[in-house]
Amino acid sequence: MKESFNYLYGPVPSRRLGRSLGVSPIPPKTCNYSCVYCQVGRTTHYTNIRQDFFPKEAILAEIKRALKKTEDAIDYLTFVGEGEPTLCKSLGYLIQSTKEFSAIPLAVITNGALLYESTLREELLPVDVVLPTLDTADPRKFKKINRPIKGLTLEKIIDGMRAFREIFQGKIWMEVILVKGLNDGLEDANQLKILLDTLNCDRIYVNVPIRPPAESWVKIPEKSRIIKICQILEAENIAYYESSEGFHLDKAKEIEEEILRTTTRHPLREDQIQTMLDLPPEECKQLLEKMVAEGKIRLVTYNDRNFWINAQTKIKTRTL
């Protein structure tokens, strides 16, 4: 019988990290941002206070169990979540404890907003790769795109990123997410380039909302514009990475739970689900229809493509 996990999911294929086993130490939609492009929907628990949402010992126990089973098959253990993982007060404990029993590289995917806290900066020092996000150098556009909690300013966040870079010996891979009409102008890119040069990132990635976003009006820039911005930023373009390989859902009777866990964090195309399930198309269709009838998942369309998402995910996109 397949083991059940409450705080882990995957491994899933990551455009930057290869096969990533995800650790989610926070409840869904708990964040200090509510980004317009967020694939898990609008933030429902706005907070900038670090706290323990779940028992740290329970999360660590799951990490140990999962790594015994999958360590040879993954490239990174990634602290991520359906919100901002650095809001977990015991993140440092989880990082340090994991390093004591596993040599698997650790990554943290974060918006970087809390790096102004010296305690968090120290906690992240053992991590191999930190992947923050910075979408604009314009404070007004920052508020419109990322919709930060009151009191978070772009200046404060950038100061925190600089302070972290000064002491962090690992890799920093910055992600820039482009939204058409908001931060895809050439002047936007030139200003951001100047700012990024002061942060000494090891890599810069340009991405777009390839999955259904929190706001239905969010659009993807033209490919030619994305390419031009990548040239300006000297960044790698991961905007159109497509893969159904590497996703894995255990073929067991708990498969519905796996689908729910995965679609909560990663809206999935139909072809990805069929590949993961390794079932005949008709059998796969019957399973998905059953889950729809039970109110567990739903189908939405974005950019003329169909995605399955957890039924509880609040995304303002046309439902099929």
C-alpha angles and dihedrals in degrees: 000000000000118000116246122227129194100186104029134066138177144338088240129173112259123199089223106024105039112221105008128188105208127218117197110193095172136063119261117287095007107145148128089231132052100199117199090227098046112139094211094056134245120340111260097180108049110190141143095189117106113227143150107264094175133022107279091215091058092052092048092049090055091049090054093048093047095048092052086060104036110018094109091050101052135073099201141013101221129199103210125124137173092294133005113335095195087070085077104100092206096051091112091052091051092048096047094043092050091050089056095063106023137052093198111125114256126220133185120203108202142154086233093228095128097050088102085077110090091207092060092046089056092047092056096052095095092053118107098213131016116194112196128173129233116170103172146008091216114095092207093052090044089061092047097047103035100025095207125203115266112283097030111114129184091236092055092049094048091049088054092050091051092049090050093049090055093061105026116099096184129080125289114203110186121205124207116193115201124212119189113251094009112066105353097095119117091236089053089054094048092051091047091050091057090051095045091052088064092054097058095218117187092220137007122206127193116209139169133206098276093165127056108292131218091254121048093215092064110113136186118245121242114279092240090056092048090052092049092050090049088055092050094047093040085233137150115250111229094156097113103035108146124188141146092174118101097028109120133190115180112247097235139112088268088065092114090060089052091051090050093049094047098044090049089065103022122033104219133214118231093249090055092052092049091049093048095047094046089209133137109271094248093050091048091049091052092051093050092046089051091053091048091051089051091052094244101119138011138197122241133178125226126170088356092301129112122236132183114222137174108275090234093059110108107218121155096225132119111277118217 
